[in-house]
């Protein structure tokens, strides 16, 4: 097959998405264990979430990494960034106090952010014209595989899990038989982070063997400085309008998706009334639906209208939240209908089109930088929204219907703005898209 080269590089780079989503889920699933082990307060936990891969850490990393990728190359990021990630994960694994844990979460989060714009940019630039959408979908699939595997590991290793006896034995070998119960229990979270360390090491070895993007090499001769690229991005009217368009459709969708990513098991338990184990299994099944739906989308996205798939994804998303308003999730029918509909939505999500269009609609000289800027805005505002959501939702889900209507409003904005501004880029090279939008000077 002529596209084997791009497929191999796509798989290597897509491991970054596994590590991104995996870090978020690993952090969230082990918070209670770390809280009991280190005696952390709710304020401590709030800080861990705020500076993690889910929020500020990734936001800061993205804006730095995007412009670095435009200045020094995509391969530069792949050569060094996962060493930073492994350092952060190692700090978490070995943490014996709160400052170590906080530093580990922050370093891991920054590394996640640094890798995202370079990854999406490289995948688009190394893809054939008729495979860009497919390769972005493959990248998106690893964002589903990561949480699914990390959730399963967390459940199996956790106290009471199928493999906890093995965890106890290993903890005794490494830490001695006089370890406290809390120290043994948190060992399960250390093992989950160790799995991320192993995947990061494999990904780093694969990625540092990649060739530099031909698009970057072709534009390197222009020798524009980092501040020049930032200046051009903000002074070009088309670029600014494109940033605004993509930021709006991604932010409004991500405000919903980020809450679901972090609070979904909690919502299943409090509003749905199911056990913690059932909530985690429902979450795993939902991630499996996301992966399978994305696999189907990868076969269609380069052949079917982008606008049609975009509309379908958001109609499934809206249907999921209308189920909550109409049926409620305090019974198995409503709860499973919501889980399945939201799973299908995840496989056709706005993030696929944000990643695809974000890497198509900007010139190579500030392509990664523009994506980094948008990712910074979206993850940063999502962090704030996560705090606001907890007040709307209430302690025991009493504000869930109000929260649902907020989600519906946000998704409607993403649908309307997305459809009105959807670009026609199928079947065109990145160079052709750039010339049509910006002229021959880019």
C-alpha positions as CSV (number, residue, x, y, z in Angstrom):
1,X,0.0,0.0,0.0
2,X,1.2,3.4,-0.9
3,X,0.2,4.9,2.4
4,X,2.1,2.6,4.8
5,X,4.6,5.3,5.6
6,X,2.1,7.8,6.8
7,X,0.2,5.1,8.7
8,X,3.3,4.0,10.6
9,X,4.3,7.5,11.5
10,X,0.7,8.2,12.5
11,X,0.6,5.3,14.9
12,X,4.0,6.3,16.5
13,X,2.8,9.9,17.0
14,X,-0.7,8.9,18.1
15,X,0.8,7.3,21.2
16,X,1.1,10.9,22.5
17,X,-2.7,11.0,22.7
18,X,-2.8,7.7,24.6
19,X,-0.3,9.3,27.1
20,X,-2.4,12.5,27.3
21,X,-5.7,10.9,28.0
22,X,-4.0,8.1,30.1
23,X,-2.4,10.7,32.4
24,X,-5.7,12.5,33.0
25,X,-7.5,9.2,33.9
26,X,-4.6,7.8,35.9
27,X,-4.5,11.0,37.9
28,X,-8.3,11.1,38.5
29,X,-8.6,7.4,39.4
30,X,-5.9,7.5,42.0
31,X,-6.7,10.8,43.7
32,X,-8.5,9.2,46.7
33,X,-5.6,6.7,47.3
34,X,-3.1,9.5,47.3
35,X,-5.3,11.6,49.6
36,X,-5.4,8.8,52.2
37,X,-1.7,8.1,51.9
38,X,-0.4,11.6,52.2
39,X,-3.3,13.1,54.2
40,X,-4.2,15.6,51.5
41,X,-7.0,18.2,51.9
42,X,-9.6,19.0,49.3
43,X,-7.6,22.1,48.5
44,X,-4.6,19.9,47.7
45,X,-6.7,17.8,45.4
46,X,-8.0,20.9,43.7
47,X,-4.5,22.0,43.0
48,X,-3.5,18.6,41.6
49,X,-6.4,18.8,39.1
50,X,-5.8,22.4,38.2
51,X,-2.1,22.0,37.2
52,X,-2.5,18.5,35.7
53,X,-2.7,17.2,32.1
54,X,-6.5,18.1,32.2
55,X,-6.0,21.8,32.8
56,X,-3.3,24.4,33.4
57,X,-0.3,22.1,32.8
58,X,-1.4,21.1,29.4
59,X,-2.5,24.6,28.5
60,X,0.9,26.1,29.3
61,X,2.7,23.3,27.5
62,X,0.6,23.7,24.4
63,X,1.3,27.4,23.8
64,X,5.0,26.8,24.4
65,X,5.2,23.6,22.4
66,X,3.3,24.9,19.4
67,X,5.6,27.8,18.8
68,X,8.7,25.6,19.5
69,X,7.5,23.1,16.9
70,X,7.3,25.9,14.3
71,X,10.7,27.3,15.3
72,X,12.8,24.2,15.7
73,X,10.7,21.5,14.0
74,X,8.2,18.8,14.8
75,X,11.0,16.2,15.2
76,X,12.7,18.4,17.9
77,X,9.5,18.0,20.0
78,X,9.4,14.2,19.4
79,X,13.1,13.9,20.3
80,X,13.0,15.5,23.7
81,X,9.4,16.0,25.0
82,X,8.7,12.4,26.1
83,X,11.8,12.5,28.2
84,X,10.1,15.3,30.2
85,X,6.9,13.2,30.3
86,X,8.8,10.2,31.7
87,X,10.4,12.5,34.3
88,X,7.0,13.7,35.5
89,X,5.5,10.2,35.6
90,X,8.6,9.0,37.5
91,X,8.1,11.7,40.1
92,X,4.5,10.7,40.6
93,X,5.5,7.0,40.9
94,X,8.1,7.8,43.6
95,X,6.2,10.5,45.5
96,X,6.4,10.4,49.2
97,X,5.0,13.9,49.9
98,X,2.7,16.5,48.4
99,X,5.3,18.7,46.7
100,X,6.7,15.7,44.8
101,X,3.2,14.7,43.7
102,X,2.4,18.2,42.6
103,X,5.6,18.6,40.7
104,X,5.0,15.2,39.0
105,X,1.5,16.2,37.9
106,X,2.7,19.6,36.6
107,X,5.6,18.3,34.6
108,X,3.5,15.5,33.1
109,X,0.8,18.0,32.2
110,X,3.2,20.5,30.6
111,X,4.7,17.6,28.5
112,X,1.2,16.5,27.4
113,X,0.5,20.1,26.2
114,X,3.8,20.4,24.4
115,X,3.2,17.3,22.4
116,X,-0.4,17.9,21.2
117,X,0.1,20.6,18.5
118,X,3.2,19.0,17.1
119,X,1.5,15.7,16.9
120,X,-1.6,16.9,15.0
121,X,0.6,19.0,12.7
122,X,3.0,16.2,11.9
123,X,0.2,13.7,11.2
124,X,-1.4,16.1,8.7
125,X,1.9,17.1,7.1
126,X,3.0,13.5,6.6
127,X,-0.4,12.2,5.3
128,X,-1.4,11.7,1.7
129,X,-4.2,14.0,0.4
130,X,-6.8,11.3,0.7
131,X,-5.7,10.0,4.1
132,X,-5.5,13.1,6.3
133,X,-8.9,12.5,7.9
134,X,-8.2,8.8,8.3
135,X,-4.9,9.4,10.1
136,X,-6.4,12.0,12.4
137,X,-9.1,9.5,13.3
138,X,-6.5,6.9,14.1
139,X,-4.8,9.5,16.3
140,X,-8.2,10.1,18.0
141,X,-8.7,6.4,18.6
142,X,-5.7,6.3,20.8
143,X,-7.4,9.0,22.9
144,X,-10.1,6.4,23.5
145,X,-7.8,3.4,24.0
146,X,-5.8,5.3,26.7
147,X,-8.6,5.9,29.2
148,X,-10.1,2.4,28.5
149,X,-6.9,0.6,29.4
150,X,-5.9,2.9,32.3
151,X,-9.4,2.6,33.8
152,X,-9.2,-1.2,33.5
153,X,-5.7,-1.3,35.1
154,X,-7.0,1.1,37.9
155,X,-9.9,-1.2,38.6
156,X,-7.9,-4.4,38.6
157,X,-5.1,-3.0,40.7
158,X,-7.2,-1.0,43.2
159,X,-8.0,-2.3,46.7
160,X,-10.6,-5.1,46.2
161,X,-9.7,-5.5,42.5
162,X,-8.9,-8.7,40.8
163,X,-5.2,-8.2,40.9
164,X,-4.8,-6.4,44.2
165,X,-3.3,-9.5,45.9
166,X,-0.5,-9.3,43.4
167,X,-0.1,-5.6,44.1
168,X,0.1,-6.4,47.9
169,X,2.8,-9.0,47.3
170,X,4.9,-6.6,45.1
171,X,4.5,-3.8,47.6
172,X,5.8,-6.1,50.4
173,X,8.8,-7.1,48.3
174,X,9.7,-3.4,47.4
175,X,8.6,-1.6,50.6
176,X,8.8,-4.3,53.2
177,X,6.1,-6.1,55.1
178,X,5.6,-3.3,57.7
179,X,4.0,-0.9,55.2
180,X,0.8,0.9,56.2
181,X,-2.5,0.0,54.6
182,X,-2.5,3.4,52.9
183,X,1.0,2.9,51.5
184,X,0.1,-0.5,50.1
185,X,-3.2,0.8,48.6
186,X,-1.5,3.7,46.8
187,X,1.0,1.2,45.3
188,X,-1.8,0.3,42.8
189,X,-1.7,3.9,41.5
190,X,2.1,3.8,41.3
191,X,1.8,0.8,39.0
192,X,-0.8,2.5,36.8
193,X,1.7,5.4,36.3
194,X,4.5,2.9,35.7
195,X,2.4,1.5,32.8
196,X,2.4,5.1,31.3
197,X,6.2,5.3,31.8
198,X,6.6,2.1,29.8
199,X,4.4,3.3,26.9
200,X,6.2,6.7,26.9
201,X,9.6,5.0,26.6
202,X,8.3,2.9,23.7
203,X,6.8,6.0,22.0
204,X,10.0,8.0,22.5
205,X,12.1,5.3,20.8
206,X,9.6,5.2,17.9
207,X,9.3,9.0,17.5
208,X,12.9,9.9,17.6
209,X,13.4,7.7,14.5
210,X,10.9,9.7,12.5
211,X,12.0,12.0,9.6
212,X,11.3,15.7,9.9
213,X,8.1,16.9,8.2
214,X,8.7,17.8,4.6
215,X,6.4,20.8,5.0
216,X,8.6,22.2,7.8
217,X,11.8,21.5,5.8
218,X,10.4,23.4,2.8
219,X,9.5,26.4,4.9
220,X,12.6,26.4,7.1
221,X,14.5,28.4,4.5
222,X,12.4,31.5,5.3
223,X,14.2,31.7,8.6
224,X,11.6,33.7,10.4
225,X,12.0,34.1,14.1
226,X,9.7,32.9,16.8
227,X,8.3,36.4,17.6
228,X,7.9,37.0,13.9
229,X,5.6,34.0,13.6
230,X,3.6,35.1,16.6
231,X,3.3,38.6,15.1
232,X,2.2,37.3,11.8
233,X,-0.4,35.0,13.4
234,X,-2.0,37.8,15.3
235,X,-1.8,40.4,12.4
236,X,-3.2,38.2,9.6
237,X,-7.0,38.8,9.4
238,X,-7.7,35.3,7.9
239,X,-5.6,33.6,10.6
240,X,-7.3,35.5,13.4
241,X,-10.8,34.6,12.1
242,X,-9.7,31.0,11.7
243,X,-8.4,30.9,15.3
244,X,-11.7,32.4,16.5
245,X,-13.8,29.9,14.5
246,X,-11.9,26.8,15.7
247,X,-11.6,28.0,19.2
248,X,-15.4,28.6,19.5
249,X,-16.4,25.1,18.1
250,X,-13.8,23.3,20.1
251,X,-14.3,25.3,23.4
252,X,-18.1,24.9,23.4
253,X,-17.8,21.1,22.8
254,X,-14.8,20.7,25.1
255,X,-16.5,22.5,28.0
256,X,-19.0,19.6,27.9
257,X,-16.5,16.8,27.1
258,X,-13.9,17.9,29.8
259,X,-16.6,17.7,32.5
260,X,-17.7,14.3,31.3
261,X,-14.0,13.1,31.2
262,X,-13.4,14.0,34.8
263,X,-16.8,13.7,36.5
264,X,-18.6,11.0,34.5
265,X,-18.2,8.1,37.0
266,X,-19.2,10.5,39.8
267,X,-22.3,11.5,37.8
268,X,-23.2,7.8,37.2
269,X,-22.9,7.2,41.0
270,X,-24.7,10.3,42.3
271,X,-27.3,11.1,39.6
272,X,-27.6,7.5,38.4
273,X,-27.4,5.8,41.7
274,X,-25.1,2.9,40.6
275,X,-22.1,1.5,42.5
276,X,-18.6,2.7,41.9
277,X,-17.7,-0.6,40.2
278,X,-20.7,-0.4,37.9
279,X,-19.9,3.3,37.0
280,X,-16.3,2.3,36.1
281,X,-17.5,-0.6,33.9
282,X,-20.0,1.7,32.2
283,X,-17.2,4.1,31.5
284,X,-15.0,1.4,30.0
285,X,-17.8,0.2,27.8
286,X,-18.4,3.8,26.7
287,X,-14.8,4.2,25.8
288,X,-15.0,1.0,23.7
289,X,-18.0,2.4,21.8
290,X,-15.9,5.6,21.2
291,X,-13.0,3.6,19.8
292,X,-15.2,1.4,17.5
293,X,-17.1,4.4,16.3
294,X,-13.9,6.3,15.5
295,X,-12.7,3.2,13.6
296,X,-15.8,3.4,11.4
297,X,-15.4,7.2,11.0
298,X,-11.8,6.7,9.8
299,X,-13.0,4.7,6.8
300,X,-15.6,7.4,5.9
301,X,-14.1,10.8,6.7
302,X,-12.1,11.2,3.5
303,X,-15.0,10.1,1.3
304,X,-18.1,11.5,3.0
305,X,-19.0,15.2,3.5
306,X,-17.2,16.6,6.6
307,X,-20.2,18.8,7.4
308,X,-22.5,15.7,7.4
309,X,-20.3,13.8,9.9
310,X,-19.9,16.9,12.0
311,X,-23.7,17.3,12.2
312,X,-24.2,13.6,13.0
313,X,-21.7,13.7,15.9
314,X,-23.4,16.7,17.5
315,X,-26.9,15.3,17.0
316,X,-25.8,12.2,19.0
317,X,-24.3,14.5,21.6
318,X,-27.5,16.6,21.9
319,X,-29.6,13.4,22.0
320,X,-27.6,12.1,25.0
321,X,-28.4,15.2,27.0
322,X,-32.0,15.4,25.9
323,X,-32.3,11.8,27.3
324,X,-31.3,13.3,30.7
325,X,-33.9,16.1,30.5
326,X,-36.6,13.8,29.1
327,X,-36.1,10.4,30.7
328,X,-33.5,11.1,33.5
329,X,-30.6,8.9,34.4
330,X,-31.9,7.5,37.7
331,X,-33.0,4.3,36.0
332,X,-31.1,1.8,33.8
333,X,-32.8,2.8,30.5
334,X,-31.9,6.4,30.7
335,X,-28.5,5.8,32.1
336,X,-27.5,3.3,29.4
337,X,-29.1,5.3,26.6
338,X,-27.0,8.3,27.7
339,X,-23.8,6.2,27.9
340,X,-24.3,4.7,24.5
341,X,-25.3,8.0,22.7
342,X,-22.4,9.9,24.3
343,X,-20.1,7.0,23.3
344,X,-21.2,7.3,19.6
345,X,-20.7,11.0,19.8
346,X,-17.2,10.6,21.1
347,X,-16.3,8.6,17.9
348,X,-17.6,11.4,15.7
349,X,-16.5,14.2,18.0
350,X,-15.7,17.9,17.3
351,X,-12.2,17.2,18.4
352,X,-11.6,15.1,15.2
353,X,-12.5,18.1,13.1
354,X,-10.7,20.6,15.3
355,X,-7.5,18.5,14.9
356,X,-8.0,18.1,11.1
357,X,-9.0,21.7,10.3
358,X,-6.6,23.1,12.8
359,X,-3.7,21.5,10.9
360,X,-5.1,22.3,7.5
361,X,-6.2,26.0,7.7
362,X,-2.9,27.6,8.8
363,X,0.4,28.0,6.9
364,X,3.3,25.7,7.9
365,X,5.2,28.6,9.4
366,X,2.7,29.1,12.3
367,X,0.6,25.9,12.0
368,X,1.6,24.3,15.3
369,X,1.7,27.7,17.1
370,X,-1.9,28.5,16.2
371,X,-3.0,25.1,17.5
372,X,-1.0,25.6,20.6
373,X,-2.6,29.0,21.2
374,X,-6.1,27.5,20.8
375,X,-5.4,24.5,23.0
376,X,-4.1,26.9,25.7
377,X,-7.3,28.9,25.6
378,X,-9.6,25.9,25.5
379,X,-7.9,23.8,28.3
380,X,-7.5,27.0,30.5
381,X,-11.1,27.9,30.2
382,X,-12.2,24.3,30.7
383,X,-10.3,24.3,34.0
384,X,-12.4,27.3,35.2
385,X,-15.6,25.7,33.9
386,X,-14.9,22.5,35.8
387,X,-15.1,24.6,39.0
388,X,-18.3,26.4,37.9
389,X,-19.9,23.1,37.0
390,X,-19.5,21.6,40.5
391,X,-21.6,24.5,41.9
392,X,-24.3,24.1,39.3
393,X,-24.4,20.3,39.7
394,X,-24.6,20.4,43.5
395,X,-23.3,18.0,46.2
396,X,-25.6,15.1,45.2
397,X,-26.6,15.9,41.6
398,X,-29.6,18.0,42.6
399,X,-28.7,20.6,39.9
400,X,-28.2,18.0,37.2
401,X,-31.1,19.1,35.0
402,X,-29.9,22.7,35.0
403,X,-26.4,21.4,34.2
404,X,-27.9,19.4,31.3
405,X,-29.6,22.5,29.8
406,X,-26.2,24.3,30.0
407,X,-24.6,21.4,28.1
408,X,-27.3,21.5,25.5
409,X,-26.8,25.2,24.9
410,X,-23.0,24.8,24.5
411,X,-23.4,21.9,22.1
412,X,-26.0,23.9,20.0
413,X,-23.4,26.7,19.7
414,X,-20.8,24.3,18.5
415,X,-23.3,22.8,16.0
416,X,-24.5,26.1,14.5
417,X,-21.1,27.8,14.3
418,X,-19.4,24.7,13.0
419,X,-21.9,24.2,10.2
420,X,-21.8,27.8,9.2
421,X,-18.0,28.0,9.0
422,X,-17.1,24.5,7.9
423,X,-14.3,24.7,5.3
424,X,-14.1,22.6,2.1
425,X,-10.7,21.0,2.3
426,X,-11.3,17.5,1.1
427,X,-9.1,16.3,-1.8
428,X,-6.7,19.3,-1.5
429,X,-3.1,19.4,-0.5
430,X,-2.0,21.5,2.5
431,X,0.0,23.7,0.1
432,X,-3.2,24.2,-2.1
433,X,-5.3,25.1,1.0
434,X,-2.7,27.6,2.1
435,X,-2.4,29.3,-1.3
436,X,-6.2,29.5,-1.6
437,X,-6.6,31.1,1.9
438,X,-3.4,33.2,2.2
439,X,-2.0,33.7,-1.3
440,X,1.5,32.8,-2.5
441,X,3.5,34.6,0.2
442,X,3.1,31.8,2.8
